[in-house]
Amino acid sequence: MKNIILSRNTILIYRILFAGLSWFTIIAGAVLHVLTGGSILEWFNSFKSFTMQTNLFVTVWLTLAILWHNKPETLKKISGLLKGAFTVYITITLLFFAILLAPFYQPTGWAAFSNLVLHYITPIAFIIDWILTETKLRYKWKYLLFWVFTYPVCYQAFVIIHGTFTGNYIYYFFDVNALGISGVAIFVSIIFTTGIVLGSLYIAINRKRTRS
């Protein structure tokens, strides 16, 4: 894959645009929830979802990248291993929603806008940011173990424990009561396989682009 060279100011504007859109969506969602009679604590429950967590990860990353725009050495500390991880996770958000959840979710109004931003626009924007800018630090294959066996394992353990005590497994494909252990195991295997494939793809692309 040929590297695309853009000016630092162009990259900065790009990040400001999409970080701003993401923050607006998250904050406006909280405000609207409270204005329609909900409590802020109820709104925070939305962060139990993989979608909200991964969107928060990449939005915070973009914000730090904006603040550290003129500090390349500081910015380097959140690139490479960490940015690669966030890119894998937000790609999983995009793919799993589009394939497994979108057919069952037809929102309207604000929910439709929020759905568009959090499940499509922000994930795609961050993947494009990775393509445009992650060309200097060379990835190591051992990154794959970190990406797949840290946050994803902890998140799925949380979901299973949460569902066991509350009956709410957050996503239907983690619902042991409905699918049984074997059914959930199949979906967990699919998720991990997807993470491994995506992580390997990102590492391979990065290593080819940074070969010199």
N, C-alpha and C positions, 0 to 999 in steps of 0.2 A: 504494500500500500504506500503510495507516494505521500510524503509529508506536505501538508498545506501550510504555508507560511502567512500568518496574519500579523498586523502590527499589534503592539501591546495595548494601544488605546482601543482598537477594534475589539479585542478580547475583553477588555475592561467593560466597554459598553454592552457587549453581549451578556456578560455576567450580571451586570447591574439590572438589565432588562428582565432576565429570567429569575434572578433572586428576588427582585421586587415583586414580580407576578406571583411567585410562590409564597412569599411572606404575606402579601395582600390576601391571598386565598385562605391561608391558615388563620390569620388574625380576623379577617372578615367572617369566617366561619364561626369563630368563637363569639364575636359580637352578635351575629344574627341568632345564634343559639340562645344567648342570654336574653335578647330582645323578644324572642318568641316564647319566653317563659321557662326556659331551661336554666339549670345552674351551671356555673363554670366548671364544677367538679364533674358533672355529667359529660361536659365537652371533653375534658381531659381523658375520659374513658376511651375516646376515639384513638388515642395513642397506643392502645393495646394492639391495634392493627399493624400489620407489616407495612402496609401502604403509608400510613402516617409516620411511622418511625423512619422508614427509608427516605421519604420526602424531607423529613426534618434533617436527616444526616446530610443530604446533598445540598439543601438550602443553607445550612450552617457552613458547609464547606465553601459554597460559592461566596457567602458573605465574608468569610475569612480571606478568601482569595482576593476579594475586592479591597479589603482593608490592608492587606499585605502586598498589594499590587506592585509597589516600589521597593519591596523587600524580598528579592528572589531567594535569598538563603533561608529566610523564614518560611516562605511559601513552599520551598522544597521539602520541608519537614512534614507537610500534609499531602504531598504528592507521592507517587510511587505506590508503596504498599497500601496506604490508607485510601488514596483516591481510587486505586484499582478495586479495592474491596467495595467501596460505595457504588462504583460503576456496575459491578456484578449484581449487587443487591437491588439497585434501582432498575436494572434490566429484568430481573426476576419479577419485580412489581409490574412492570409493563407487560411482560409476556403472560404471566399467570392471570392477570386481570383480563386481558384481551381474550385468552383462550378459555379459562375456566369460570370466570365470574361475569363478564360482560353480557353473555346471553341471558342471565337471570336478573340483570339490574338495568332498569330503564328509568333513570331519574329525570326530573323536570326542574325548571327554574334554577335557583341557586345551586341545588344539588347537581344538576347537569353540568353547570360551569365548573364547579369544584371537581367533579369527576373527570372532566376533560383535562384540567390543569394537573391534578395529582397523579392520574393514571397514564396520561399520554404526553402532555406538553413538557412538564418538568423532567420526566425520565428521558425523553428523546433529546431535550436540550442538554442534559448532563452527559449523555452518551456522545453527542456531537462535540461538547467541550472536551471530553476525553480524547476524541479523534483529533481535534485541532491542536491540543496543547500537551498531551502526555507523550512527548517525543524525545525527551532529554534523559530521563532516568531509565536505566535498563532493568526490567523486571527479572526476578529470579523465580524458578519453577517452584521453589519451596513456599512462595507466597500463596500458592493454591491451597495448601493445608490450612493456613491462617484464615483465608477467605471463607472456606467451606466449614471448618470445624470450630469456629468461635461464635460469632453472632448467630448464624443460622441454627446451630445446635442449641444455644441458649434460648433462642426465640421459640423453637418448637417444643422444648422442654417446658417453657413457661405456658404455652398454649395448652398442652396436655394437662399440666397441673391445674391451671385455671379452669379448664373444662371439667376436670374431675370433681372439683369442689363446688363449682357454680352451675354446671350443666351447659355453660356457654363456651363453645370451642372456637369462637370468633369466625372461623372459616369452616364451611361444611365438610371439606375434605380432611379435617382433623377430628371430626365428630366420631368418637369411638362408639357411642351408643347407636348411631345410625349406620355406620359402615363396618363396625367390628374392628378388631385389632388388625386383621389381615388387610382390610380395605384401607385403613389409615396407613399401614406399612407400605402399601403400594404407592400412595401419594407421596409419602415421605421419601421413598426411594426415587420417585420421579423428580422431586424438588432437589435432592442432593445430586442426582445425575445431571440435572440442568445446570446447577451451580458449578459442577466440575467441568462440564462442557464449555460453559460461558467463560469461566476463569481461564481454562486452557486456551480458549480462542483469544482472549484479551492478552494473555501473556505471550502467545505466539506472534500476534500482530505487533506488540510492543518490541519484542526481541528482533523481529525482522526489520522494523523501522529504525532501531537503534544499533544495528549490527556494526556500523562503522565507529 
